[in-house]
Amino acid sequence: MSDFSRVDRLRKQIRDVVSEIIQRRVKDPNIGIVTITDVELTGDLREAKVFYSTLGDEETQRSTGRALKKALGFIQSSLARELRIRKAPIIQFKEDRSAERATRIQELLEQIHREDEKHSDDD
């Protein structure tokens, strides 16, 4: 049980610290509005997938992804200093498009509902 809570605490800490680093310390104008949505850690705590979402069109999202990859070394070293643990995990950024998918699903459900109402009115 204590191992799970340690992993959970570390995930939350990584999420918060990486978010703070991106918002306050990374000075790349190509980074749009970024939200760190989740962090997945490997069992040995050596690697972390940091999931992010960003607002904007496709080009803004692509440029944000490129800028995050470019700033990865700075973010990684800043994270290592902030965590104050013996060995900080190596991070990898992954775009989280779950909000987009949820919006698309909602639109489809609303469309189906409208079509059902239309067919009900026709009867």
N, C-alpha and C positions, 0 to 999 in steps of 0.2 A: 504493500500500500504506500509506503513512504517513497518508493522508487517512482510510482506514478505521479505523486504530488510534486516531486522534484522536477520531473520532466514537464509537467504542466506549468509549474512556476517558471521554468526556464523558457518554455515556449512563449508565455505571456511577456516575460522580460525581453526576449529577443524582439517580439512584435513591437513593444513600446519603444525600445531603444532605437531600432531601425527606423521606425516612423519618425521619431524625434530627430535623428540624424538627417534624414531626407528633408524634412520640413525646415530645419533650422541651420544645418551646416553645409549641405550640398548646394553649391551656387550655380548649377547649370540651368540656364533659362529654358532648356528643352524639356525639363521635367515639369509636367503639368501637375494638376491636383491629384495626388497619389494617396490612396488609403491602403494600409497594410491590413489584409483581411484575415490571414491565418499564417501559421508557421507549423511545418511538419519536421520533426526531428527523427533521425535514424536512431536505432536502438542503442548504439554506442555513443550517441550525442556528438558525433564528429561532423555531421553534415545537417544543414537545415535548408529546407525549401521555404522561401519567403514568398507568399502569394500576395499580389497587389492588384488593385483595380484603379483605373484612372478615368476621369471624365474627358469627353471630347470625341472628335471624329476619329476615323481610322488612322489618319496621318499623325494626329496628336498622340494617339496611343502607341504607334510605332516609334515616334521620336522619343517618347518617355521611356519605352523599353530599351532603346539604344543608349539613352543617357544614363539609365540605371546600370546597365552593363558597363558603361565607361567609368562610372563612379564606384564600381564594385570594390576595388582595392581600398579606396578611402573609407567606404562604408564598413568593410570587413575589419580594417585596422581600428576604426573608431569603436566598433562593436566590441572587439577584443578588450580594448581599454576600459570600456564602460561595464562589461559583465564582471570583471574581477574574478574570473575563474581560471583555473590552471590552463585550460586549452579551450578557446572559443571555437564553436563549430564553423565550418566553412559554409558560407551561404551561397545560395543560388536563387535568382529571382524567377518567378513563374507568374505569368499574367492570369488573374482570376476573372473569368468572364461569366461567373454564375449569375451576377446581377443582370447582365444582358440577356442571358438565357431565360431567367425568370420573367423579365419584361416581355420577351417574345412569347413565352408560354401564356402569359396573362392576356396578351393581345389575341392570340389564337382562341383562347377560351371565350373571350368576349365576342369574337367574330362568330363562333359556333352558337353562342347564346342568342345573338342577334338573328342569325339564320333560323334557329329554332322558333323564335318568336314570330318571325316573318311567315314561316310555314304554318304555325298555329293560327295566325290571323287569317290565312288563306282558306283554312278549313271551315 
